[in-house]
Amino acid sequence: MTVPTGQCREMGPKKIAIVVHQQHSRPGRVGALLEQRGYELHRLCPNLGCNLPEDMSDYAGVVIFGGPMSANDCGTLAGIKCELDWIPKVVDAGVPFLGLCLGAQLLTRAAGGRVGPHPEGLVEIGYVDVEPTETGRAWFRAPMKVYQWHREGMTIPDCCELLATNDRYPVQGFRCGPNAFGFQFHPEVTLEMKSIWTLSAAERLKMPGAQQRGVHLSMHALYDPPLDRWINGFLDRWLATDQRISAPSTREAVAQPEFAAAAD
């Protein structure tokens, strides 16, 4: 893992809200890089009854990670409904928000977009190519292999900017206003996590489009270093999108989204 270039700001919040969806979920590399920057991770799991903070003044950012449930489960899972109701408050408050996989799909739904399976039932599980859009070149220098583990994709609303794409699931990365980002892929996943996932959820590897366990593990040494460098650099730029610490005249000229009420 590369050494982060930025450090926790001398002034301002020192905590990051880490939202996970299962008891044993881990923030992986993203959590480690934030801790190396001096931030304290505040782990929250609404699916296990944790309350999400109403006052965000103590938080420098929010990261919502993935999970096996769907962003459409808000009618049956109180935790998912809670997150969908909370995300607009975080984004509107100007707090840097990052959604990974399910976290990105929750941001999509909160902004008025749609989440659903591939029309041919294909999944992305393993290493997959993504490439930046013209807008996304400000955040991705070039096409990249990323690690995926999902069976649903997104259709983002007009208030969002598409940053990265591919043919199978066209929404791979997007920006929602100046301070919220969603990525379909998993830059947080370490080799140890890959080893665990490919055993504990081995039935997913039988789905159409999934790569087998050996590919996940053997390709790590080749494809992970560029992803490590990318997420390391991205986190500094993401933290700098905090809209609470910049005057309106100096904020990036990206329209704030108008959040729709969560369905169901």
Secondary structure by P-SEA (a helix, b strand, c coil): ccccccccccccccbbbbbbccccccccaaaaaaaaacccccccccccccccccccccccbbbbbbcccccccccccaaaaaaaacaaaaaaaccbbbbccaaaaaaaaaabbbbbccccccccccbbbbbbccccccccccbbbbbbbcccccccccccccccccccccccbbbccccbbbbcccccccaaaaaaaaacccccccccccccaaaaaaacccccaaaaaaaaaaaaaaaacccccccccccccbbbbbcccccc
